[in-house]
Amino acid sequence: MKSAGRRAALTAGLALGSLLLSACVTGGGGGGDTSAKASDGKVSGKITFQTWNLKNDKFTSYFNGLIAAFEKAHPGTDIKWVDQPAEGYQDKLSADAAANSLPDVVDMGPEAAYTLAQAGVLLDLGKADPKAKGKYLDKAWEAMTFDGLGGGTYGYPWYLNTGPSFFNKALFKKCGLNPDKLPATYDELFDQAETMAEKCSDTMMIARMPAIETFGEYGVPLMDERGEKFTYNDAKGVEYVERFRKLYAKKGMDEEALNNLQTKEVEEFKAGRLAYLPGSSYTLDDLKATAPEVYKNLGIGPRINNSAPNMYIESLVVNANSKNQSLALAFAKYVTDSSNQLAFAKKASVFPSSAGTLDDAYFTKGDGDPATKVRLESTAQVKKAVVWWPPAFSGSADSQTLREQIAQALLGKKSVKKALDDSVKYSNERLDANK
């Protein structure tokens, strides 16, 4: 976060980022290292900095302060901040790239970055700024390094997110499960989901289809070692989807769940009809404010996984055709330096990707507050998490195909193996066509 940013792929990663950031508080910026220098020229002139769904009452003062501090430290610089709405962001990025009007520094996740890097639109930071690598967590830097594109790195890591699992303990008790033994692995989750299906006809444990990142969490190899072919149709992948097929056959998932996305899943949990919700660091406060009855019976556990939890990541990329590349590099590094990442993380309920920042007391010391407890547990999880979503996996085309194929298997229209073979075939053909 492979969940997080996540977020992700653009539909899932970036849409999740929007939900995470919608719960944030306001604040000013400008606490970072304003002396950052680009490696290839003077820091001066004008650039455009684009964010995704962040210019609002909660974040405007933060970014205005961030930019003002940079411009003050670098006389003669002018940072124009623009923001794009959540809806249609990927289409906007593609259109701007095609028209050669992509801003100089742009907020995006690895999936969108992969597509634009493949088209030659983004700067390879591994070559342009090789010393930057040590300033970020290894796994964050690796998430923006694309094996399928020759190992280039196409974004300064910005923020990460993962989160615990939330459970409605009242439903556990109602349906014959022990509310003090919450599932932590997929095996435990499916076993308990089947028990719930047998005992309760009006309650579900799981209300959403598997996604590519959850295949990774289950332990399925998603791509070959060179990152050139998808492989999630192997025996482990079939085993994973068979658990969904079996649960569906036992009426542990309804037909509506075959089309559910994250928003619907959250609605079902808040309504008290769903027992399990994979959450994030802002979910606790959201449930407390909008679903107080569910909040009273809330159980919190680690993110469900059999291998490593998923993590989402957002980054700042640099336009390879920027007319002021030196300034663009310097500003992107400034926004993502340790001080500014820490300030942003505190305001946005996210986690920094800069090296060493997770050791700050904010992420390590408890104070008895439930929200702090969730943050500390999520921090520990971030340190073990993986960005499972492969950058080459399209959030629109590949995700929709995977969901449709699995739905056919659950409905008995084809075998699980055939469904996954067809999905992998589609993804690999699309990957080859874009080379």
N, C-alpha and C positions, 0 to 999 in steps of 0.2 A: 504497500500500500506503500510482488507482486505482486493490497490491495489495496502502498495504499497506489498519490492520488487520486486509483482510484482512483485516484478516484475513481471510471474508468472507467467499447472501452471508454470512449469519451462520454457516452451516455451514462455509464455506471460510475466511472471515476470522478468526472467533473460534476455530475448530478449529485453525487454524494457530497462533494466539496461544497456545493451550494447549500445543502441541508445543514452541513456542519457550520458553515459561516453564518447562516441565518440566525443562529442562536447566540451570536457573539455580542460583546459590549464595545462601546466606543473607546477611543484613546488616541493619543498623539504618537508620532513617530520621531525618528531622527536621532536615536541613541547609538547608532552604529559607527563603524570606522569610516568616517567620511574622507579619509586620506587614501582610499583605494585608488590604485592607478592601473590603467590598462597596460598591456605588455607591448603594444605596438604603436603608441603615439600619445599626443597631448590630450588631456581631458578637457575639452571645451566644445562649444557649439550647442546644437539643439537635437533632441531625440524625442520620440513618442514612446510612451510606456503604456501598455494595455493590460488591464486586469479583466477578470471574468466575474461579473455580477457582484462587485465589491464597492461600487460608488453609491453609498446609501448613508442613512443617518448613523449607522453603526461604525462605518469605516472611513468616511470621508476625511474626518479630522486626523485620523492616523496617517493616511497616505499624504495628505497635504503637509503635515509636519515632517514626515520622512523626506519628502522632496525638497522642502524649504531648507532643511539642514544640509542636504547634499549640495544644493545650489549655493548656499552661504559658504561652504567649505571650498567650493570650486567656482570662483567668480568667472562669469562669462559662459556658464552653462545654463541651459533652459530645458527642463524636463516637462513635456506636455503629457498629462495623464488623461487617458481615455478609458472607458469601461464599456463592456458589451454585456447585454442581458444574457441570462442563462439559456433561454430557448434559441436554438439555431446557431450556437456558438461554433460548432465544428464546420457548418456550412459557411459561416462568415470567415473563418480562418482559411478555408480552401479558396473562397472567392478572392480574398485579399492576396493570397499567395499567387493565384493565377493572374491577377491584375498587377502584380509587382507593387502592391501597396500595403504589404504587411508591416505593422509597426516595428520599430527597432528592437524593443524588448517586449516579450509577450508571455503571459501567464498561460501555461497549459500542462497537461499530463503527458506521460510517456507515449500513449497511444496516438494522440494527435501529433506529437513531436516526431514519432517514427514516420508517419505519413509525409509530413513536410520535409523531413530530413531525406527521405527517399527521393523526393522531388528536387533535392539540391537547394532548398530554400533556407535551411538553418546552418549556422556556423558550427563546425566541429570544435568544441571547446577543449577537447583533449589535445588538439594541435594548436589552437589559437591561444590557449591559456593553460599549459600543462601543469603549472604549479598549483592550480586551483584544487586539484583532486584531493590533496591532504586536508583541505579545510572542511570537508563534508564526511559524513558517515560513509564507510565503504559501500554498504548495501544501497545507500541512496544514490551515490555516484554510479554504481553498477546498474541501477534501475534506469538511468538515462544513457547508458552505454549499450549500443545495439549491435549484438554479434552479427545479426543478419545484414548489417550495413558496414561490415568491415571493422567493427569494434570502435567506431567513433562515439564520442559523448556529446549529446546535443541539448543539454540543459543544465543550468545551475540548480541543484536540488533546493527546494524552498521549504515546504511543510509536509508533514506526514500525518496520517491518521489511521488508527485502528480502534478497537474498543472491546469491551467485555460483551458477554451474552446476558440478556435479561430474560427472566422467567416469571410467569405468573404462578406463584406458589399455591394460591387458592385453587387453581385448576389442577395442579399436581395432586393435591389432597382429594379433590372431588373425583378424580379419575383413577384412584388407586395407586398413585405414585408417591414416593417418599420425597417431600419437599426439602428435606435436608440432604438429599443425594442427587444433586443436579448433574446433568450430563456434562462431560468435558471433552469427549471424543465423539466422532460421528457414529461409531458403533453403539455407544451408550445412548446417543440421541435417537437413533433409529429404533433401538430396542424399546426405549421408553415411549416413543411415538406410536409404536404398534400396540403397546399396552393401553395407551390413552385411547386409541381407535377402538379397541375392544370394549373399553369400559364406558366411554362417552361418545354419543353420536352428534353432539352439538359443539364439540371442541376439537381443535387440531393443534398439534405440536409444530408442524411445519406448513407454511403457506406460500412458499415460493420455490420455483424450479432451481435445479443446480445451475451454477454459472461457471465460467472458466476458472475463476479464482478459487472456487470451492473444490473443483477438481484437484487443484494444487494442494489445498489444505488436506484433502483426503489422502494424498500421497501419489497422485497420478502424474507421470512424466508428461508435461504438456507439449514440449518440443524436443527435437534431437539436440545433441550437444553443440551443434553449429548454429542453432537457431534458424534453420532453413526449412524445417518440415514440422507440422503439428503431429503429435503422437498420442493424443488423449483417448484414442480408441483402443488402447491395449487392454489386457485382461483386468488391470486395476480399474481402468475407467469403466469397463462393463460392470464390474463388481459394484462400483459406486452407484451407477444409475439403476442397477437391479434392486438396490435397497429402496429407491424411490418407486420403482414399478410395484414392488411388493407392498409398500405402504399404501399406494394408490388403490391397489386391488382390495386391500382391507378397509377401504374408505377412510384412511387416515389423512388423505388429501382429497379435496373436492375438485370438480372439473374447472371451477373458477381459478383455482390455484395454478393451473397450467399456463395462465396468461398473466398472473400477478407479477408486478414489479415492486420495488422497494416501498413506494408510497402506499400501496394497498396493504402490504404486510404490516406497516406501522399502524394503519387505521384499524386493522383487525386486532392487533395487540392492545391498542388503547381501548377498544370496545369490549375487551374481556373475553374474546372468542378464540384467541391464539395464545399458546402457552410459552412460545419461544420467539425471541426477537434478537438477531445479531445487531448489536448497537455500536455506538461510538462514544467519544468522550463527552458529548453534549447531551446524550440521550436521557441521563438521569434527571437533569433539571427540566427537560422538556416533558417527561412523564409526570413529574411532580406538579407542573403547572397545568397540564392539559388532560391528565388522566389520574386524578387523585385516588380513586378507588383501586385502580390497578397498582398505583405506587405503594399503597398500604401493604400489599402482599407481594412486593417485588423481591425476587431473588437475583443475585448477581454472581456470575461465574466467568471463567476465562472464555475467550472466543473459541468456539468449537473447532477442533482440528485433530488430525491424526499425524501430522508432520510438523508444520509450523504455521502460526496464524497469518492471515493475510494482512497486508498493509497497503494503503493508498498513498500516492505521492503527487504533489504539484511542483512544477519547476518554472524557472524563467529561462526562456530561450532567446537567442540573439539572431536577428535576421542577417543571413549571410550577405545580403545586398545592401545593408545599411550604409548610408553615406557618411555616418559618423560612428564607425565601429568601435573606436577607442572609448568614446563616451558610453556607448551602449554596454560594453563589457564592464567598465568600471561601475556603472550604475547597477547592473544586474548583480554584480558581486556585493555591492553595498547593501542592497535590499536583502540579500541572502546571507549576510555575515552573521556571526554568532549573536551579537548584541541585538540586532534588529530581528533576527529570528526568535530570540527569547521574548522580546517585547510583543511580537505578533502572536506567538503561541499563547501567551497569557491572555490576550484579548480574544482570541479566536477559538479557544478550546481545541487546539491542534498541537502537534509536536514538532520540534525543530529537527532539521536534518543536518545542521552544522555540527562538526566534530566537537564532542565534549559538552555541548549545551544541555544534554539530558541529565548531566550530573549536577545541575543547579538545584538548590534546595527546593525550589518550586515543584520539582518533579521527584524529590526524594524524601521530603520530610512531611509527616502527617500532622494533622491538628484536630483529629476527631470528627471532622465534617465528612458526611457521606460522599459529597462531590470530590473532596480531596482524596478519599480512599479510592474512588473509581479512577481518578487521574493517576495515582501512584501505581495502581494495578495495571492500568493501560500503558504507563511508561515502561514497566517491566516487560509487558507484552511487546511493545515496539522494539525493544532490544533483541527480541527473538524472532520478530516478524519478518516476512518476506513479501516483496511486491510480486505476487503470483501472476497477475495478469500480464501475459506476454505483450510487449508493445506492438507486435505485428498482428495481434488479434483485434479485428475491427469491432468497435462497440456497437455499430449499427448492423452491418451485414453479417459478420460472423456470429455475433451474439444472438441475433434473431434466428439465424439458421439453426444454431445449436438448440435453442429453446424449442423451435418447431419440430426438430427431429426427435428430441426427447419426449415431447408431448405425443407424437405418433407412437412411440414405443410404449408409453404409459397407457395409451388408449388401445393397445393391442393391434395396431395397424402394421407394425413391423417389429422385428426383434431389437433388443437393445444394441446388440453388436452391429446390425445393419444400420440403425439410426446413427450411431457414432461414426461408423465408416463413411456414411453419406455426409455427415457434418465435417469430418476431417478432410474428405475429398474436396468439398466446396472451399474450405479455408485454404488448403494447399494450392488449389487451382487459382484462387484469387491472389495468393501470395506470389505464385510464379508469374502471373500476368502483370504484376506491378514491378517486377524486377527490371 
